[in-house]
Amino acid sequence: MDFGFTDEQKILRQTFKKFCEKELTREYVAWMDENCDFIPDELYKKLADLGLFGMIIPEEYGGSGMTFTDYMIAMEELSTASVAAGICAGLAVSFGAKVIGGMGNEEQRRFHLPKMAAGETKYCLALTEPGGGTDIINAMKTTAVKKGDNYVLNGQKVFISGGNVADYMLVVALTDPKAAKRTKAMSVFVVDAKTPGITVNLIKKVCIHACGTTEIFFEDVVVPAENMLGVENNGWNKLVDVLNPERIGTAMLSLGIAKAAYQAAHEYSLERYAFGKPIGSFMVLQHYLADMLIEIENATNLIYKCCYLMENGLPYHMEAAMAKIVAGRASEIAAIKGMEILGGYGVCMEYDLQRHFRDYKQMVFSPISDEMAKNMIAQWTGLPKSY
Ligand SMILES: Cc1cc2nc3c(=O)[nH]c(=O)nc-3n(C[C@H](O)[C@H](O)[C@H](O)COP(=O)(O)OP(=O)(O)OC[C@H]3O[C@@H](n4cnc5c(N)ncnc54)[C@H](O)[C@@H]3O)c2cc1C
């Protein structure tokens, strides 16, 4: 067994660490949280120049063809500095590069991937609808009806991250609403966000302000048939396939929150005095910090194990679902115990802990709720499907 990273990976981590120290200072991250509904274009461009968006895109499409582990190392540093920046980057890589790279034809890949790698285009994935996210297969109402060389989209999506800035929307819609199996009823389209008939509204939320969440309305939106990704009516099965790594990416975002909350609480525990000594000398607070580290270590190991399994062509769906839950729990424990350690200052906007406390909440139910992830883990062990 080898738990180590290669020398190149250590250098990669240092590069991203240094970038974050310079570009994502505490003050800047707090400013983004208060003032932005997506990371500023300037920062987006700098991340593109650093090569983040093209890391897992093959060289022939303008990327650098690195491994998923490499990408996760970069995301670990970025998400610890700012989970909002981590999600904004994840939209390009997990949704854009993975979905178009995995489902698109040669022409679609040649058109989109180089621009995405260069940070010139932004993407969102529009799957969830107001009728329900967990049971989206049955809740979906958005339709795409074939008319000549086009499809006409009608419907509504909700909770779509980055819909406010996306140049292209990856929209999942019913192309055969009467299909005997709902999994054979859907197709995926790349939709130019400027197409007439699209309305995007920001949803106010308590968490991760610098990556906006939106509702999107489609009213007689005409999409050229060649913008379909993959095969008609087989969009769901293929999408689930290419989105598998997203659970690992989501776990990494949670790990970032956990590490940031831990670091802030650890630092404070040495600075704050009570009864003549730093509060970090009280055993109960030491246990809080130890609890956080245990969860962080667990999540880290599971995430990188998923990377190992994936890169070696081994099944990783079970571990990816577990990683999503374990890292989410790490962020929850770190945020809640961190708030305890900060005492009254925990709830003050001037301190970062309140942001981690708000942000971790987003990770518990997205892109899949912990309850549903556990349903699936149990099902994969051979138990009857519970839903
Ligand atoms: C900030 C944010 C960003 C998001 N970004 C995106 C995005 O970019 N693109 C996108 O398409 N979607 C996005 N989502 C949607 C997200 O994937 C859904 O919120 C998620 O799938 C849950 O769906 P829901 O909110 O409708 O909850 P529901 O499906 O209504 O679930 C409500 C509760 O019921 C539980 N539940 C449901 N079924 C079962 C069952 N069988 N067993 C046990 N418990 C069950 C759930 O676990 C949950 O606790 C985002 C959501 C948020 C809030």
The ligand as a Gaussian input file, in Angstrom:
#p B3LYP/6-31G(d) Opt

LIG

0 1
 C      -27.858000      25.401000      -2.715000
 C      -28.270000      24.295000      -3.624000
 C      -27.578000      24.076000      -4.808000
 C      -28.015000      23.081000      -5.704000
 N      -27.404000      22.955000      -6.941000
 C      -28.021000      22.181000      -7.892000
 C      -27.576000      22.227000      -9.259000
 O      -26.614000      22.918000      -9.612000
 N      -28.254000      21.491000     -10.177000
 C      -29.336000      20.719000      -9.852000
 O      -29.910000      20.102000     -10.741000
 N      -29.756000      20.643000      -8.547000
 C      -29.142000      21.365000      -7.582000
 N      -29.586000      21.325000      -6.266000
 C      -30.706000      20.469000      -5.934000
 C      -30.332000      19.306000      -5.001000
 O      -29.716000      18.309000      -5.756000
 C      -31.638000      18.871000      -4.323000
 O      -31.945000      19.853000      -3.340000
 C      -31.536000      17.512000      -3.714000
 O      -31.525000      16.539000      -4.724000
 C      -32.714000      17.239000      -2.771000
 O      -33.935000      17.510000      -3.399000
 P      -35.059000      18.420000      -2.674000
 O      -34.396000      19.622000      -2.140000
 O      -36.167000      18.594000      -3.629000
 O      -35.538000      17.556000      -1.438000
 P      -36.609000      16.383000      -1.470000
 O      -36.311000      15.443000      -2.567000
 O      -37.965000      16.974000      -1.403000
 O      -36.294000      15.664000      -0.080000
 C      -36.735000      16.194000       1.187000
 C      -36.308000      15.242000       2.302000
 O      -36.906000      13.954000       2.085000
 C      -35.900000      12.954000       2.153000
 N      -36.236000      11.838000       1.274000
 C      -36.764000      11.861000       0.021000
 N      -36.897000      10.619000      -0.448000
 C      -36.432000       9.781000       0.506000
 C      -36.318000       8.358000       0.641000
 N      -36.653000       7.533000      -0.328000
 N      -35.793000       7.860000       1.788000
 C      -35.417000       8.679000       2.795000
 N      -35.522000      10.028000       2.742000
 C      -36.012000      10.554000       1.618000
 C      -34.634000      13.672000       1.678000
 O      -33.456000      12.975000       2.099000
 C      -34.806000      15.016000       2.363000
 O      -34.386000      14.920000       3.704000
 C      -29.113000      22.258000      -5.353000
 C      -29.776000      22.450000      -4.133000
 C      -29.393000      23.485000      -3.306000
 C      -30.232000      23.759000      -2.085000

